[in-house]
Amino acid sequence: GGPGSISPSCEYGTDCSDCGPRLTLPSPPPFSPGIICTDDCILASNAFCQDGGPGSISLHCEYGTDCSDCGPRLPMPPALPPSPPLPPFS
């Protein structure tokens, strides 16, 4: 992976025979409080966003656990309460 790679099959800096030496990547800036961004999903870092959020192609990961592919996520808004029942039709 990284600049100039054609696939994310190898971790950045682990394929020097094909990609040549790589520079050390700078640490990413810390995220603001409340931002969800982990790669805890087993399918994280496969070039497909799969956490069910905006731009995602599937729901295979929990929201915010495919950060390498989806980017940082804002917390989901709370679910709206159900609407009250309609009065009987007369």
C-alpha positions as CSV (number, residue, x, y, z in Angstrom):
1,G,0.0,0.0,0.0
2,G,0.9,3.7,-0.1
3,P,1.7,6.2,-2.8
4,G,2.4,4.5,-6.2
5,S,1.1,1.1,-5.2
6,I,-1.4,-0.7,-7.3
7,S,-3.1,-2.6,-4.5
8,P,-3.3,-2.6,-0.7
9,S,-2.1,-6.3,-0.5
10,C,1.1,-5.5,1.4
11,E,1.5,-3.2,4.4
12,Y,3.3,0.0,3.6
13,G,7.1,-0.5,3.6
14,T,7.0,-4.4,3.5
15,D,7.5,-5.0,-0.2
16,C,10.9,-3.3,-1.0
17,S,11.7,-5.7,-3.8
18,D,8.7,-4.4,-5.8
19,C,8.2,-0.9,-4.5
20,G,11.6,0.1,-3.4
21,P,12.4,1.6,0.0
22,R,9.6,3.7,1.5
23,L,9.9,6.7,3.7
24,T,8.4,6.5,7.2
25,L,4.9,7.9,7.2
26,P,4.2,10.7,9.6
27,S,1.8,9.9,12.4
28,P,-1.8,10.9,11.6
29,P,-3.1,13.9,13.6
30,P,-5.3,12.9,16.6
31,F,-9.0,12.9,15.9
32,S,-11.4,15.3,17.7
33,P,-13.2,13.8,20.7
34,G,-16.2,11.8,19.6
35,I,-14.7,10.8,16.2
36,I,-14.9,7.1,15.5
37,C,-11.9,5.7,13.6
38,T,-10.5,2.2,14.2
39,D,-9.5,-0.7,12.0
40,D,-11.0,-3.3,14.3
41,C,-13.1,-4.9,11.5
42,I,-11.6,-8.1,10.0
43,L,-12.2,-6.6,6.6
44,A,-10.5,-3.2,7.3
45,S,-7.8,-2.0,4.9
46,N,-9.0,-3.9,1.9
47,A,-9.7,-0.8,-0.3
48,F,-13.5,-1.1,0.2
49,C,-15.5,0.9,2.8
50,Q,-17.8,-1.6,4.5
51,D,-19.0,0.0,7.8
52,G,-22.5,0.9,6.6
53,G,-21.9,4.7,6.7
54,P,-21.9,7.2,3.9
55,G,-20.0,5.9,0.9
56,S,-19.9,2.3,2.2
57,I,-20.6,-0.6,-0.1
58,S,-21.9,-3.0,2.6
59,L,-22.6,-3.5,6.3
60,H,-19.9,-6.1,7.0
61,C,-18.2,-4.0,9.6
62,E,-19.5,-2.0,12.6
63,Y,-19.8,1.7,12.0
64,G,-16.4,3.4,12.4
65,T,-14.3,0.2,12.4
66,D,-13.1,0.4,8.8
67,C,-11.2,3.7,9.1
68,S,-8.5,3.0,6.6
69,D,-11.1,2.5,3.9
70,C,-13.9,4.8,5.1
71,G,-12.1,7.6,6.9
72,P,-13.0,9.0,10.3
73,R,-16.7,8.9,11.2
74,L,-18.8,11.3,13.2
75,P,-21.0,9.6,15.9
76,M,-24.3,8.4,14.5
77,P,-27.2,10.6,15.7
78,P,-29.5,8.8,18.2
79,A,-32.5,7.0,16.6
80,L,-35.7,8.9,16.5
81,P,-38.4,7.6,18.8
82,P,-41.3,5.8,17.0
83,S,-44.2,8.0,15.9
84,P,-47.3,7.8,18.1
85,P,-50.1,5.7,16.6
86,L,-52.6,7.4,14.4
87,P,-56.1,8.0,15.8
88,P,-58.7,5.6,14.5
89,F,-60.3,6.5,11.2
90,S,-63.9,7.4,11.5
